[in-house]
Amino acid sequence: EADVMNGGVGQYLANTAGQFVAETIAALERAGANMTALYLRKAADLKREDESWDELWERADAELGRLDEKLMSDDEYLAMMAAKLFPQEY
């Protein structure tokens, strides 16, 4: 969430080198963040087989920016969803 809020989904993918994208999408869906999972999947699907995640961010900046705009307008409050999924024990 921090990378996405700071620099968008392109930054998230580049900073993580795309590691655990499938697992992240599955976790988002489990938490009920289906729109966020959809946008992340769409962003990851833009990557060509022969390019790095950094190269994707450079090449598809405009497309990733449009996904960022949609992601921000469909804010799913991920922190709140995670808090409900993993409540603290008191």
C-alpha positions in Angstrom: 0.0 0.0 0.0 2.8 2.4 0.8 4.5 2.1 -2.6 1.2 2.4 -4.4 0.3 5.5 -2.4 3.8 7.0 -2.9 4.5 6.3 -6.6 1.7 4.1 -7.9 1.4 0.5 -8.9 4.4 0.8 -11.2 6.6 1.8 -8.2 5.3 -1.2 -6.3 6.1 -3.6 -9.1 9.5 -2.1 -9.7 10.5 -1.9 -6.0 9.5 -5.5 -5.4 10.8 -6.8 -8.7 7.4 -8.3 -9.2 8.1 -10.9 -6.4 5.0 -12.4 -4.9 2.6 -10.6 -7.3 0.4 -13.7 -7.6 0.4 -14.1 -3.8 -0.4 -10.4 -3.3 -3.3 -10.6 -5.6 -4.6 -13.7 -3.8 -4.2 -12.0 -0.4 -6.0 -8.9 -1.7 -8.9 -11.1 -2.9 -9.0 -12.9 0.4 -9.2 -9.6 2.3 -12.1 -8.5 0.0 -10.0 -5.9 -1.9 -11.2 -7.2 -5.3 -10.8 -3.9 -7.2 -7.3 -3.4 -5.9 -6.5 -7.0 -6.9 -8.0 -6.4 -10.4 -5.9 -3.3 -11.0 -2.7 -5.0 -9.8 -3.4 -7.9 -12.1 -4.0 -5.6 -15.0 -0.7 -3.8 -14.3 1.3 -7.0 -14.0 -0.3 -8.3 -17.2 1.3 -5.3 -19.1 4.8 -6.7 -18.5 6.4 -8.3 -21.6 8.2 -11.5 -21.1 11.6 -10.0 -22.1 11.5 -6.9 -19.9 12.2 -6.1 -16.3 9.6 -4.5 -13.9 11.6 -1.3 -14.1 11.4 -1.4 -17.9 7.6 -2.0 -17.7 7.3 1.1 -15.4 9.2 3.2 -18.0 7.4 1.8 -21.1 3.9 1.7 -19.8 3.9 4.8 -17.5 0.8 6.3 -19.1 -1.2 3.0 -18.8 0.0 2.5 -15.2 -1.0 6.0 -14.4 -4.5 5.4 -15.7 -4.7 2.3 -13.4 -3.4 4.4 -10.5 -6.2 6.9 -11.1 -8.8 4.1 -11.1 -7.2 2.5 -8.0 -7.4 5.8 -6.1 -11.0 6.5 -7.1 -12.0 3.0 -5.9 -10.2 3.3 -2.6 -10.8 0.1 -0.7 -9.1 1.2 2.6 -6.7 -1.7 2.6 -5.5 -1.0 6.2 -9.1 -1.3 7.5 -9.7 -4.5 5.5 -6.5 -6.0 7.0 -7.5 -4.9 10.5 -10.8 -6.8 10.1 -9.1 -9.8 8.7 -6.4 -9.9 11.4 -7.9 -8.4 14.6 -5.7 -7.8 17.6 -6.3 -9.9 20.6 -6.8 -7.8 23.8 
